[in-house]
Amino acid sequence: MIIHWRKSTRSDDYGNCIELAALPDAIAIRDSKAPHAGHLTLTPRAFARLLAHVRNAGGSH
């Protein structure tokens, strides 16, 4: 299976980037600076919950 990674639209110009890939039953996330270091795989439901959490955080640290 060929995985097509795409850079997040929220990535910045300073190297703080993640890439996403749609898998048949999951969403994969990896660090674009270290693509061979592995990736996190989430179910679509867990990915939606992660996005909701990030959006609700409003960018605060």
C-alpha positions as CSV (number, residue, x, y, z in Angstrom):
1,M,0.0,0.0,0.0
2,I,1.3,3.4,-0.9
3,I,0.7,6.1,1.7
4,H,0.2,9.6,0.5
5,W,1.3,12.1,3.2
6,R,0.2,15.8,3.2
7,K,1.4,18.6,5.3
8,S,-1.0,20.1,7.8
9,T,-2.4,23.5,6.9
10,R,-1.5,24.6,10.5
11,S,2.2,23.9,10.0
12,D,4.5,26.9,10.1
13,D,7.6,28.0,8.4
14,Y,9.8,27.3,11.4
15,G,9.8,23.5,11.1
16,N,6.9,22.9,13.4
17,C,5.1,20.6,10.9
18,I,3.0,17.5,11.0
19,E,1.9,15.4,8.1
20,L,-1.3,13.4,7.8
21,A,-2.2,10.4,5.7
22,A,-5.6,8.8,5.2
23,L,-5.4,5.0,5.7
24,P,-8.3,2.6,4.9
25,D,-9.5,2.5,8.5
26,A,-7.4,5.2,10.3
27,I,-5.6,8.5,10.1
28,A,-1.8,8.5,10.5
29,I,0.2,11.5,11.9
30,R,3.9,12.0,11.7
31,D,6.6,14.7,12.3
32,S,7.7,16.0,8.9
33,K,11.2,16.6,10.2
34,A,11.6,12.9,11.1
35,P,9.4,11.0,8.8
36,H,11.3,7.7,9.3
37,A,10.9,7.9,13.1
38,G,7.4,6.4,12.9
39,H,3.8,7.7,13.1
40,L,0.8,7.7,15.3
41,T,-2.3,6.0,14.0
42,L,-5.7,7.0,15.2
43,T,-9.2,5.8,14.3
44,P,-11.3,8.4,12.5
45,R,-13.3,8.9,15.7
46,A,-10.2,9.4,17.9
47,F,-8.8,11.8,15.2
48,A,-12.0,13.9,15.2
49,R,-11.8,14.1,19.0
50,L,-8.1,15.2,18.8
51,L,-9.1,17.9,16.3
52,A,-11.9,19.1,18.5
53,H,-9.6,19.3,21.5
54,V,-7.0,21.2,19.6
55,R,-9.6,23.6,18.2
56,N,-11.1,24.2,21.6
57,A,-7.7,24.9,23.1
58,G,-7.6,28.0,20.9
59,G,-3.9,27.9,20.3
60,S,-3.1,28.5,24.0
61,H,0.0,26.8,25.4
